[in-house]
Amino acid sequence: MIISEDKNILEEFSASNQASSLQFVENAKIEGTIFQSFPPDLFKKLSSECIVMQDHHFGISPEKFQSNQKLSSFWEILTTSTDEKDEVYVSTVSSRNYPVTGFQWHPETNAFGWGLTNTPHTEDAIRVTQSAAGFLVSEARKSSNRPNAQEVRDNLIYNYIPTYDGKAGNQAPPPPIARTPMCQCRAAAAPSVPTR
């Protein structure tokens, strides 16, 4: 929270390895934010089911957030969450003037995190990841900044052979079974599909 210009703005919270819900603040403006892309049924479940992942020890209370003029004039609080000690902290903010969203939760972990024991992997939790990703990608596409086309081609994952290098409990996905060069994998014949 550099904008606050207060190096001591963060407070301690107990939200490590914790699935939780998001509580929308009263009169939160949802249009134009990440949550407008969520299907209505999933949006409703965000407040009632533990389908987002928290994993942090520091945050900021809504009261401390609002008392800092620089912070509260730049960001609008959209959601809060509650830690293991029932302490409330700010969990989602949106810039008042820029297309920027701040998270104090991990939208990616539901689909890709396997190291924490309480990560929700339900269908709805995965939909949270997908909805958040869809919104963020659509926002990125609005930018006129484009990398050099050759640089993009040079850095595509298809140019590399994936190698598992993680250990259990570190958020890494399960290891791949095969380590064959990518070109051999692409050359494999497609399975035959029975016709009717």
MDTraj code that builds the backbone (N, CA, C; nanometers):
import mdtraj as md
import numpy as np

residues = "MET ILE ILE SER GLU ASP LYS ASN ILE LEU GLU GLU PHE SER ALA SER ASN GLN ALA SER SER LEU GLN PHE VAL GLU ASN ALA LYS ILE GLU GLY THR ILE PHE GLN SER PHE PRO PRO ASP LEU PHE LYS LYS LEU SER SER GLU CYS ILE VAL MET GLN ASP HIS HIS PHE GLY ILE SER PRO GLU LYS PHE GLN SER ASN GLN LYS LEU SER SER PHE TRP GLU ILE LEU THR THR SER THR ASP GLU LYS ASP GLU VAL TYR VAL SER THR VAL SER SER ARG ASN TYR PRO VAL THR GLY PHE GLN TRP HIS PRO GLU THR ASN ALA PHE GLY TRP GLY LEU THR ASN THR PRO HIS THR GLU ASP ALA ILE ARG VAL THR GLN SER ALA ALA GLY PHE LEU VAL SER GLU ALA ARG LYS SER SER ASN ARG PRO ASN ALA GLN GLU VAL ARG ASP ASN LEU ILE TYR ASN TYR ILE PRO THR TYR ASP GLY LYS ALA GLY ASN GLN ALA PRO PRO PRO PRO ILE ALA ARG THR PRO MET CYS GLN CYS ARG ALA ALA ALA ALA PRO SER VAL PRO THR ARG".split()
xyz = np.array([
    [0.0829, -0.1191, 0.0000],
    [0.0000, 0.0000, 0.0000],
    [0.0871, 0.1251, 0.0000],
    [0.1690, 0.1345, -0.1009],
    [0.2639, 0.2451, -0.1155],
    [0.1910, 0.3796, -0.1195],
    [0.0747, 0.3816, -0.1795],
    [-0.0019, 0.5057, -0.1938],
    [-0.0282, 0.5713, -0.0582],
    [-0.0399, 0.4916, 0.0462],
    [-0.0720, 0.5450, 0.1793],
    [0.0409, 0.6312, 0.2358],
    [0.1639, 0.6096, 0.1858],
    [0.2835, 0.6771, 0.2372],
    [0.3026, 0.6511, 0.3867],
    [0.2530, 0.5369, 0.4332],
    [0.2661, 0.4976, 0.5737],
    [0.3282, 0.3582, 0.5761],
    [0.4537, 0.3500, 0.6159],
    [0.5242, 0.2220, 0.6168],
    [0.4694, 0.1265, 0.7224],
    [0.3872, 0.1761, 0.8130],
    [0.3295, 0.0925, 0.9188],
    [0.1792, 0.0720, 0.9012],
    [0.1318, 0.0853, 0.7784],
    [-0.0124, 0.0778, 0.7529],
    [-0.0680, -0.0635, 0.7722],
    [0.0150, -0.1653, 0.7475],
    [-0.0340, -0.3029, 0.7569],
    [-0.0478, -0.3485, 0.9007],
    [-0.1482, -0.4325, 0.9224],
    [-0.1758, -0.4893, 1.0537],
    [-0.1643, -0.6413, 1.0435],
    [-0.1427, -0.7078, 1.1552],
    [-0.1340, -0.8537, 1.1549],
    [-0.2731, -0.9151, 1.1536],
    [-0.2882, -1.0184, 1.0693],
    [-0.4113, -1.0962, 1.0618],
    [-0.3754, -1.2432, 1.0556],
    [-0.4687, -1.3279, 1.0947],
    [-0.4487, -1.4738, 1.0918],
    [-0.5340, -1.5326, 0.9809],
    [-0.4850, -1.5228, 0.8608],
    [-0.5603, -1.5741, 0.7460],
    [-0.4707, -1.6619, 0.6593],
    [-0.3934, -1.7459, 0.7246],
    [-0.3031, -1.8358, 0.6538],
    [-0.3737, -1.9689, 0.6279],
    [-0.3663, -2.0161, 0.5034],
    [-0.4257, -2.1443, 0.4658],
    [-0.5737, -2.1493, 0.5055],
    [-0.6481, -2.0480, 0.4630],
    [-0.7875, -2.0341, 0.5038],
    [-0.8772, -2.0089, 0.3834],
    [-0.9731, -2.0976, 0.3640],
    [-1.0778, -2.0727, 0.2650],
    [-1.1798, -1.9798, 0.3302],
    [-1.2312, -1.8842, 0.2544],
    [-1.3264, -1.7900, 0.3136],
    [-1.4252, -1.7400, 0.2092],
    [-1.5122, -1.6540, 0.2553],
    [-1.6073, -1.5858, 0.1669],
    [-1.5627, -1.4412, 0.1526],
    [-1.6293, -1.3693, 0.0659],
    [-1.6066, -1.2257, 0.0486],
    [-1.7348, -1.1534, 0.0863],
    [-1.7249, -1.0566, 0.1745],
    [-1.8416, -0.9796, 0.2151],
    [-1.8389, -0.8443, 0.1429],
    [-1.9370, -0.8209, 0.0589],
    [-1.9423, -0.6968, -0.0177],
    [-1.9834, -0.5823, 0.0738],
    [-1.9115, -0.4719, 0.0633],
    [-1.9443, -0.3567, 0.1467],
    [-2.0737, -0.2952, 0.0950],
    [-2.1449, -0.2301, 0.1849],
    [-2.2708, -0.1667, 0.1491],
    [-2.2467, -0.0627, 0.0405],
    [-2.3309, -0.0628, -0.0611],
    [-2.3231, 0.0309, -0.1739],
    [-2.1964, 0.0163, -0.2572],
    [-2.1345, -0.1008, -0.2551],
    [-2.0164, -0.1233, -0.3395],
    [-2.0574, -0.1133, -0.4857],
    [-1.9791, -0.0403, -0.5633],
    [-2.0057, -0.0246, -0.7065],
    [-1.9423, -0.1443, -0.7786],
    [-2.0234, -0.2357, -0.8263],
    [-1.9755, -0.3592, -0.8887],
    [-1.9524, -0.3407, -1.0384],
    [-2.0330, -0.2557, -1.1017],
    [-2.0176, -0.2334, -1.2461],
    [-1.8784, -0.1812, -1.2766],
    [-1.8138, -0.2437, -1.3741],
    [-1.6795, -0.2034, -1.4128],
    [-1.5699, -0.2680, -1.3302],
    [-1.6072, -0.3522, -1.2326],
    [-1.5070, -0.4203, -1.1503],
    [-1.4984, -0.5670, -1.1894],
    [-1.4055, -0.6357, -1.1311],
    [-1.3865, -0.7779, -1.1595],
    [-1.5134, -0.8590, -1.1353],
    [-1.5953, -0.8171, -1.0412],
    [-1.7124, -0.8960, -1.0046],
    [-1.8267, -0.8864, -1.1051],
    [-1.8233, -0.7883, -1.1957],
    [-1.9298, -0.7799, -1.2957],
    [-1.9236, -0.8970, -1.3928],
    [-1.8080, -0.9610, -1.4040],
    [-1.7947, -1.0734, -1.4967],
    [-1.8378, -1.2064, -1.4358],
    [-1.8670, -1.2081, -1.3058],
    [-1.9071, -1.3324, -1.2411],
    [-2.0528, -1.3637, -1.2735],
    [-2.0837, -1.4893, -1.3059],
    [-2.2242, -1.5253, -1.3264],
    [-2.3040, -1.4953, -1.1981],
    [-2.4314, -1.4566, -1.2096],
    [-2.5100, -1.4178, -1.0919],
    [-2.5115, -1.5217, -0.9795],
    [-2.5224, -1.6499, -1.0141],
    [-2.5261, -1.7519, -0.9087],
    [-2.3926, -1.7599, -0.8348],
    [-2.2822, -1.7459, -0.9059],
    [-2.1504, -1.7510, -0.8428],
    [-2.1251, -1.6247, -0.7609],
    [-2.1683, -1.5111, -0.8127],
    [-2.1546, -1.3846, -0.7404],
    [-2.2216, -1.3947, -0.6033],
    [-2.3404, -1.4527, -0.6005],
    [-2.4129, -1.4683, -0.4749],
    [-2.3388, -1.5611, -0.3793],
    [-2.2793, -1.6670, -0.4322],
    [-2.2082, -1.7644, -0.3484],
    [-2.0802, -1.7080, -0.2877],
    [-2.0233, -1.6045, -0.3488],
    [-1.9010, -1.5442, -0.2938],
    [-1.9216, -1.4981, -0.1503],
    [-2.0418, -1.4531, -0.1175],
    [-2.0723, -1.4020, 0.0162],
    [-2.1174, -1.5094, 0.1139],
    [-2.1582, -1.6242, 0.0619],
    [-2.2166, -1.7250, 0.1512],
    [-2.1366, -1.8541, 0.1624],
    [-2.0429, -1.8765, 0.0706],
    [-1.9649, -2.0004, 0.0731],
    [-1.8157, -1.9691, 0.0771],
    [-1.7392, -2.0592, 0.1338],
    [-1.5934, -2.0417, 0.1433],
    [-1.5282, -2.0921, 0.0151],
    [-1.5309, -2.0078, -0.0877],
    [-1.4791, -2.0478, -0.2192],
    [-1.3661, -1.9578, -0.2686],
    [-1.3099, -1.8766, -0.1799],
    [-1.1881, -1.8014, -0.2144],
    [-1.0798, -1.8394, -0.1142],
    [-0.9552, -1.8277, -0.1556],
    [-0.8436, -1.8706, -0.0711],
    [-0.7674, -1.7522, -0.0155],
    [-0.7459, -1.7548, 0.1154],
    [-0.6665, -1.6543, 0.1854],
    [-0.5372, -1.7225, 0.2312],
    [-0.4268, -1.6540, 0.2194],
    [-0.3011, -1.7079, 0.2710],
    [-0.2060, -1.5921, 0.2976],
    [-0.2295, -1.5232, 0.4078],
    [-0.1462, -1.4079, 0.4418],
    [-0.1498, -1.3813, 0.5917],
    [-0.0552, -1.3058, 0.6376],
    [-0.0436, -1.2716, 0.7794],
    [-0.0642, -1.1221, 0.8043],
    [-0.0669, -1.0435, 0.6970],
    [-0.0824, -0.8989, 0.7115],
    [-0.1947, -0.8502, 0.6211],
    [-0.2548, -0.7403, 0.6596],
    [-0.3620, -0.6789, 0.5830],
    [-0.3914, -0.5430, 0.6423],
    [-0.5114, -0.4942, 0.6125],
    [-0.5512, -0.3641, 0.6662],
    [-0.6998, -0.3676, 0.6994],
    [-0.7339, -0.3160, 0.8157],
    [-0.8745, -0.3115, 0.8569],
    [-0.9459, -0.2016, 0.7783],
    [-1.0763, -0.2145, 0.7592],
    [-1.1505, -0.1094, 0.6894],
    [-1.1379, 0.0269, 0.7583],
    [-1.1327, 0.0269, 0.8907],
    [-1.1224, 0.1535, 0.9651],
    [-0.9880, 0.2228, 0.9372],
    [-0.8813, 0.1457, 0.9406],
    [-0.7488, 0.2036, 0.9149],
    [-0.7381, 0.2478, 0.7691],
    [-0.7966, 0.1686, 0.6812],
    [-0.7991, 0.2018, 0.5385],
    [-0.8681, 0.3369, 0.5173],
    [-0.9875, 0.3510, 0.5718],
    [-1.0664, 0.4731, 0.5520],
    [-1.0032, 0.5950, 0.6196],
    [-0.9289, 0.5728, 0.7259],
    [-0.8681, 0.6862, 0.7977],
    [-0.7461, 0.7427, 0.7253],
    [-0.6931, 0.6699, 0.6261],
    [-0.5805, 0.7198, 0.5483],
    [-0.6357, 0.7875, 0.4223],
    [-0.6305, 0.9190, 0.4163],
    [-0.6897, 0.9964, 0.3069],
    [-0.6331, 0.9571, 0.1710],
    [-0.5019, 0.9379, 0.1620],
    [-0.4416, 0.9036, 0.0323],
    [-0.4888, 0.7673, -0.0155],
    [-0.4993, 0.6743, 0.0751],
    [-0.5438, 0.5400, 0.0407],
    [-0.6912, 0.5390, 0.0017],
    [-0.7751, 0.5985, 0.0847],
    [-0.9194, 0.5939, 0.0612],
    [-0.9639, 0.6819, -0.0558],
    [-0.8833, 0.7801, -0.0937],
    [-0.9203, 0.8606, -0.2101],
    [-0.8783, 0.7933, -0.3413],
    [-0.7823, 0.7024, -0.3351],
    [-0.7381, 0.6316, -0.4551],
    [-0.8174, 0.5021, -0.4761],
    [-0.8410, 0.4282, -0.3675],
    [-0.9060, 0.2979, -0.3753],
    [-1.0459, 0.3023, -0.3170],
    [-1.1333, 0.2198, -0.3720],
    [-1.2651, 0.1970, -0.3146],
    [-1.2684, 0.0532, -0.2637],
    [-1.3135, 0.0319, -0.1420],
    [-1.3257, -0.1036, -0.0877],
    [-1.4470, -0.1710, -0.1500],
    [-1.4255, -0.2902, -0.2044],
    [-1.5360, -0.3691, -0.2593],
    [-1.5787, -0.4796, -0.1636],
    [-1.4773, -0.5505, -0.1060],
    [-1.5095, -0.6610, -0.0156],
    [-1.4189, -0.6599, 0.1070],
    [-1.4696, -0.7232, 0.2095],
    [-1.3901, -0.7522, 0.3285],
    [-1.3991, -0.9025, 0.3539],
    [-1.3082, -0.9522, 0.4364],
    [-1.3109, -1.0917, 0.4800],
    [-1.2774, -1.0950, 0.6281],
    [-1.2993, -1.2099, 0.6878],
    [-1.2750, -1.2269, 0.8307],
    [-1.1699, -1.3347, 0.8510],
    [-1.0722, -1.3067, 0.9378],
    [-0.9672, -1.4055, 0.9624],
    [-1.0104, -1.5074, 1.0685],
    [-0.9188, -1.5948, 1.1081],
    [-0.9486, -1.7003, 1.2042],
    [-0.9873, -1.6474, 1.3424],
    [-0.9504, -1.5232, 1.3728],
    [-0.9828, -1.4625, 1.5023],
    [-1.1032, -1.3674, 1.4925],
    [-1.1768, -1.3779, 1.3828],
    [-1.2936, -1.2922, 1.3555],
    [-1.2580, -1.1451, 1.3392],
    [-1.1353, -1.1167, 1.2991],
    [-1.0925, -0.9796, 1.2691],
    [-1.1228, -0.9528, 1.1219],
    [-1.1793, -0.8374, 1.0913],
    [-1.2185, -0.8027, 0.9541],
    [-1.1066, -0.7239, 0.8865],
    [-1.0764, -0.7608, 0.7636],
    [-0.9755, -0.6910, 0.6840],
    [-1.0279, -0.6684, 0.5428],
    [-0.9702, -0.5717, 0.4759],
    [-1.0057, -0.5396, 0.3375],
    [-0.9529, -0.6510, 0.2477],
    [-1.0407, -0.7063, 0.1629],
    [-0.9967, -0.8166, 0.0771],
    [-0.9982, -0.7854, -0.0722],
    [-1.0772, -0.6905, -0.1185],
    [-1.0744, -0.6495, -0.2594],
    [-1.0950, -0.4993, -0.2675],
    [-1.0119, -0.4342, -0.3469],
    [-1.0267, -0.2900, -0.3720],
    [-1.0231, -0.2657, -0.5215],
    [-1.0805, -0.1545, -0.5617],
    [-1.0778, -0.1133, -0.7013],
    [-1.0385, 0.0338, -0.7049],
    [-0.9515, 0.0680, -0.7991],
    [-0.9120, 0.2079, -0.8111],
    [-1.0326, 0.2914, -0.8527],
    [-1.0401, 0.4101, -0.7974],
    [-1.1517, 0.4996, -0.8307],
    [-1.1376, 0.5587, -0.9713],
    [-1.0138, 0.5676, -1.0221],
    [-0.9907, 0.6367, -1.1494],
    [-0.9141, 0.5563, -1.2532],
    [-0.8698, 0.4376, -1.2204],
    [-0.7891, 0.3577, -1.3123],
    [-0.8425, 0.2149, -1.3165],
    [-0.8157, 0.1419, -1.4233],
    [-0.8616, 0.0023, -1.4308],
    [-0.7667, -0.0899, -1.3538],
    [-0.7642, -0.0736, -1.2227],
    [-0.6739, -0.1509, -1.1373],
    [-0.7549, -0.2116, -1.0233],
    [-0.7301, -0.3403, -0.9978],
    [-0.7948, -0.4123, -0.8890],
    [-0.6879, -0.4639, -0.7950],
    [-0.7128, -0.4563, -0.6658],
    [-0.6216, -0.5112, -0.5663],
    [-0.6889, -0.6235, -0.4900],
    [-0.6152, -0.7341, -0.4705],
    [-0.6688, -0.8505, -0.4005],
    [-0.5902, -0.8766, -0.2732],
    [-0.6604, -0.9135, -0.1680],
    [-0.5985, -0.9696, -0.0494],
    [-0.6560, -1.1102, -0.0344],
    [-0.6620, -1.1803, -0.1461],
    [-0.6997, -1.3205, -0.1559],
    [-0.6364, -1.3719, -0.2841],
    [-0.6415, -1.4993, -0.3069],
    [-0.5697, -1.5588, -0.4191],
    [-0.6664, -1.6195, -0.5211],
    [-0.7068, -1.5421, -0.6224],
    [-0.8016, -1.5957, -0.7203],
    [-0.7450, -1.7110, -0.8031],
    [-0.6131, -1.7224, -0.8120],
    [-0.5502, -1.8272, -0.8926],
    [-0.5404, -1.9611, -0.8218],
    [-0.5402, -1.9605, -0.6902],
    [-0.5062, -2.0807, -0.6137],
    [-0.6085, -2.1931, -0.6261],
    [-0.7361, -2.1607, -0.6401],
    [-0.8381, -2.2660, -0.6472],
    [-0.8101, -2.3656, -0.7586],
    [-0.7650, -2.3165, -0.8718],
    [-0.7402, -2.4048, -0.9857],
    [-0.5967, -2.4562, -0.9914],
    [-0.5026, -2.3816, -0.9368],
    [-0.3626, -2.4157, -0.9589],
    [-0.2815, -2.4426, -0.8329],
    [-0.3377, -2.4212, -0.7158],
    [-0.2634, -2.4414, -0.5919],
    [-0.2973, -2.5736, -0.5265],
    [-0.1958, -2.6552, -0.5040],
    [-0.2179, -2.7875, -0.4454],
    [-0.1356, -2.8097, -0.3197],
    [-0.0643, -2.7071, -0.2729],
    [0.0232, -2.7253, -0.1583],
    [-0.0416, -2.6960, -0.0251],
    [-0.1478, -2.6174, -0.0227],
    [-0.2146, -2.5839, 0.1029],
    [-0.3337, -2.6778, 0.1237],
    [-0.3534, -2.7202, 0.2456],
    [-0.4546, -2.8217, 0.2731],
    [-0.5980, -2.7718, 0.2653],
    [-0.6221, -2.6417, 0.2823],
    [-0.7589, -2.5902, 0.2852],
    [-0.8029, -2.5207, 0.1568],
    [-0.7255, -2.5325, 0.0513],
    [-0.7622, -2.4695, -0.0755],
    [-0.8911, -2.5311, -0.1295],
    [-0.9917, -2.4486, -0.1578],
    [-1.1155, -2.5047, -0.2137],
    [-1.0965, -2.5386, -0.3618],
    [-1.1312, -2.6610, -0.3976],
    [-1.1201, -2.7052, -0.5370],
    [-1.2552, -2.7487, -0.5928],
    [-1.3633, -2.6998, -0.5324],
    [-1.4968, -2.7356, -0.5811],
    [-1.5196, -2.6735, -0.7185],
    [-1.6250, -2.7147, -0.7830],
    [-1.6582, -2.6578, -0.9139],
    [-1.6772, -2.5067, -0.9043],
    [-1.7456, -2.4610, -0.8002],
    [-1.7669, -2.3172, -0.7847],
    [-1.6365, -2.2441, -0.7556],
    [-1.5475, -2.3040, -0.6781],
    [-1.4180, -2.2415, -0.6501],
    [-1.3362, -2.2271, -0.7788],
    [-1.3421, -2.3277, -0.8636],
    [-1.2720, -2.3212, -0.9928],
    [-1.3359, -2.2132, -1.0804],
    [-1.4663, -2.1996, -1.0733],
    [-1.5349, -2.0938, -1.1491],
    [-1.4905, -1.9553, -1.1026],
    [-1.4589, -1.9400, -0.9740],
    [-1.4050, -1.8125, -0.9247],
    [-1.2756, -1.7810, -0.9977],
    [-1.1854, -1.8781, -1.0041],
    [-1.0582, -1.8588, -1.0752],
    [-1.0828, -1.8226, -1.2210],
    [-1.1707, -1.8963, -1.2868],
    [-1.1981, -1.8725, -1.4284],
    [-1.2614, -1.7354, -1.4524],
    [-1.3543, -1.6956, -1.3679],
    [-1.4183, -1.5649, -1.3841],
    [-1.3201, -1.4511, -1.3617],
    [-1.2360, -1.4652, -1.2592],
    [-1.1349, -1.3624, -1.2325],
    [-1.0358, -1.3547, -1.3482],
    [-0.9909, -1.4692, -1.3968],
    [-0.8960, -1.4710, -1.5081],
    [-0.9569, -1.4096, -1.6336],
    [-1.0817, -1.4438, -1.6617],
    [-1.1488, -1.3873, -1.7791],
    [-1.1547, -1.2363, -1.7740],
    [-1.1879, -1.1825, -1.6577],
    [-1.1940, -1.0368, -1.6434],
    [-1.0556, -0.9754, -1.6618],
    [-0.9547, -1.0301, -1.5958],
    [-0.8199, -0.9726, -1.6031],
    [-0.7640, -0.9777, -1.7454],
    [-0.7900, -1.0871, -1.8153],
    [-0.7441, -1.0971, -1.9546],
    [-0.8178, -0.9954, -2.0416],
    [-0.9481, -0.9792, -2.0213],
    [-1.0232, -0.8817, -2.1023],
    [-0.9737, -0.7398, -2.0755],
    [-0.9361, -0.7100, -1.9515],
    [-0.8799, -0.5782, -1.9201],
    [-0.7435, -0.5604, -1.9869],
    [-0.6614, -0.6635, -1.9847],
    [-0.5287, -0.6551, -2.0474],
    [-0.5399, -0.6331, -2.1976],
    [-0.6399, -0.6918, -2.2595],
    [-0.6590, -0.6765, -2.4043],
    [-0.6955, -0.5344, -2.4442],
    [-0.7425, -0.4558, -2.3503],
    [-0.7770, -0.3169, -2.3802],
    [-0.6528, -0.2293, -2.3983],
    [-0.5401, -0.2771, -2.3521],
    [-0.4161, -0.2001, -2.3616],
    [-0.3664, -0.1971, -2.5055],
    [-0.3150, -0.0838, -2.5463],
    [-0.2562, -0.0737, -2.6804],
    [-0.1103, -0.1170, -2.6814],
    [-0.0531, -0.1444, -2.5656],
    [0.0849, -0.1922, -2.5581],
    [0.0924, -0.3348, -2.6101],
    [0.1819, -0.3583, -2.7034],
    [0.1989, -0.4907, -2.7608],
    [0.3478, -0.5229, -2.7689],
    [0.3858, -0.6439, -2.7274],
    [0.5257, -0.6826, -2.7416],
    [0.5576, -0.7136, -2.8878],
    [0.6830, -0.7157, -2.9192],
    [0.7300, -0.7526, -3.0518],
    [0.6837, -0.8955, -3.0818],
    [0.6273, -0.9179, -3.2006],
    [0.5705, -1.0478, -3.2361],
    [0.6739, -1.1597, -3.2291],
    [0.7959, -1.1340, -3.2737],
    [0.8990, -1.2377, -3.2689],
    [0.9361, -1.2707, -3.1249],
    [0.9392, -1.1703, -3.0388],
    [0.9693, -1.1934, -2.8973],
    [0.8620, -1.2828, -2.8340],
    [0.7372, -1.2612, -2.8719],
    [0.6292, -1.3459, -2.8209],
    [0.6508, -1.4893, -2.8674],
    [0.6749, -1.5081, -2.9983],
    [0.6951, -1.6433, -3.0506],
    [0.8135, -1.7113, -2.9840],
    [0.9196, -1.6375, -2.9579],
    [1.0390, -1.6949, -2.8948],
    [1.0148, -1.7400, -2.7516],
    [0.9148, -1.6827, -2.6862],
    [0.8915, -1.7135, -2.5454],
    [0.7694, -1.8012, -2.5202],
    [0.7093, -1.8558, -2.6241],
    [0.5947, -1.9437, -2.6057],
    [0.6359, -2.0714, -2.5339],
    [0.5479, -2.1238, -2.4530],
    [0.5750, -2.2461, -2.3775],
    [0.6060, -2.3626, -2.4711],
    [0.5542, -2.3580, -2.5926],
    [0.5755, -2.4666, -2.6871],
    [0.7221, -2.4824, -2.7263],
    [0.8035, -2.3828, -2.6987],
    [0.9461, -2.3900, -2.7297],
    [1.0258, -2.4623, -2.6221],
    [0.9625, -2.5059, -2.5171],
    [1.0323, -2.5644, -2.4026],
    [0.9756, -2.7010, -2.3669],
    [1.0592, -2.7831, -2.3097],
    [1.0159, -2.9119, -2.2586],
    [0.9858, -2.8942, -2.1101],
    [0.8608, -2.9156, -2.0689],
    [0.8276, -2.8970, -1.9273],
    [0.9037, -2.9956, -1.8399],
    [0.9537, -2.9478, -1.7290],
    [1.0239, -3.0328, -1.6323],
    [0.9702, -3.0009, -1.4942],
    [0.9279, -3.1023, -1.4249],
    [0.8782, -3.0834, -1.2888],
    [0.9966, -3.0639, -1.1950],
    [0.9907, -2.9591, -1.1138],
    [1.1014, -2.9352, -1.0204],
    [1.0524, -2.8995, -0.8812],
    [0.9255, -2.9238, -0.8535],
    [0.8702, -2.8889, -0.7231],
    [0.8679, -3.0065, -0.6278],
    [0.8308, -2.9766, -0.5058],
    [0.8157, -3.0780, -0.4029],
    [0.6754, -3.0670, -0.3461],
    [0.6292, -3.1720, -0.2845],
    [0.4957, -3.1716, -0.2252],
    [0.4830, -3.0578, -0.1245],
    [0.3701, -2.9879, -0.1304],
    [0.3440, -2.8833, -0.0337],
    [0.3929, -2.7456, -0.0725],
    [0.4309, -2.7248, -0.1997],
    [0.4833, -2.5928, -0.2367],
    [0.3989, -2.5211, -0.3408],
    [0.2745, -2.5582, -0.3541],
    [0.1815, -2.4966, -0.4485],
    [0.2045, -2.5409, -0.5925],
    [0.2996, -2.6302, -0.6181],
    [0.3253, -2.6755, -0.7542],
    [0.2198, -2.7783, -0.7945],
    [0.1853, -2.7839, -0.9240],
    [0.0902, -2.8850, -0.9696],
    [0.1564, -3.0229, -0.9672],
    [0.0757, -3.1289, -0.9784],
    [0.1339, -3.2626, -0.9827],
    [0.2337, -3.2743, -1.0969],
    [0.3342, -3.3602, -1.0840],
    [0.4374, -3.3701, -1.1873],
    [0.3844, -3.4294, -1.3164],
    [0.4381, -3.3835, -1.4309],
    [0.3997, -3.4456, -1.5580],
    [0.4590, -3.5862, -1.5651],
    [0.3902, -3.6750, -1.6327],
    [0.4369, -3.8135, -1.6408],
    [0.5441, -3.8282, -1.7480],
    [0.5242, -3.7677, -1.8633],
    [0.6181, -3.7853, -1.9737],
    [0.7087, -3.6639, -1.9883],
    [0.8291, -3.6883, -2.0318],
    [0.9238, -3.5800, -2.0584],
    [0.9728, -3.5881, -2.2028],
    [0.8821, -3.6175, -2.2927],
    [0.9197, -3.6270, -2.4328],
    [0.9219, -3.4889, -2.4954],
    [1.0062, -3.4681, -2.5979],
    [1.0081, -3.3373, -2.6646],
    [0.8701, -3.3037, -2.7191],
    [0.8401, -3.1761, -2.7180],
    [0.7069, -3.1319, -2.7585],
    [0.6733, -3.1723, -2.9014],
    [0.7698, -3.1685, -2.9925],
    [0.7382, -3.2004, -3.1320],
    [0.6923, -3.3455, -3.1449],
    [0.7450, -3.4380, -3.0642],
    [0.7002, -3.5763, -3.0691],
    [0.5578, -3.5887, -3.0180],
    [0.5245, -3.5096, -2.9169],
    [0.3884, -3.5155, -2.8636],
    [0.2880, -3.4668, -2.9666],
    [0.3220, -3.3609, -3.0394],
    [0.2307, -3.3058, -3.1392],
    [0.2141, -3.4000, -3.2574],
    [0.3136, -3.4839, -3.2824],
    [0.3095, -3.5728, -3.3976],
    [0.2259, -3.6973, -3.3724],
    [0.1878, -3.7200, -3.2473],
    [0.1110, -3.8401, -3.2148],
    [-0.0237, -3.8371, -3.2863],
    [-0.0670, -3.9558, -3.3300],
    [-0.1949, -3.9656, -3.4007],
    [-0.3103, -3.9441, -3.3049],
    [-0.4136, -3.8815, -3.3535],
    [-0.5339, -3.8611, -3.2727],
    [-0.6065, -3.9936, -3.2594],
    [-0.6681, -4.0194, -3.1439],
    [-0.7413, -4.1449, -3.1271],
    [-0.8600, -4.1497, -3.2217],
    [-0.8929, -4.2689, -3.2668],
    [-1.0082, -4.2819, -3.3550],
    [-1.1361, -4.2677, -3.2741],
    [-1.2323, -4.2048, -3.3341],
    [-1.3606, -4.1815, -3.2698],
    [-1.4645, -4.2634, -3.3425],
    [-1.5368, -4.3490, -3.2691],
    [-1.6376, -4.4305, -3.3374],
    [-1.7467, -4.3431, -3.3991],
    [-1.7951, -4.3863, -3.5124],
    [-1.9032, -4.3140, -3.5788],
    [-2.0321, -4.3933, -3.5603],
    [-2.1434, -4.3255, -3.5738],
    [-2.2732, -4.3922, -3.5574],
    [-2.3320, -4.4265, -3.6895],
])
top = md.Topology()
chain = top.add_chain()
for i, resn in enumerate(residues, 1):
    res = top.add_residue(resn, chain, resSeq=i)
    for name in ("N", "CA", "C"):
        top.add_atom(name, md.element.get_by_symbol(name[0]), res)
traj = md.Trajectory(xyz[None], top)
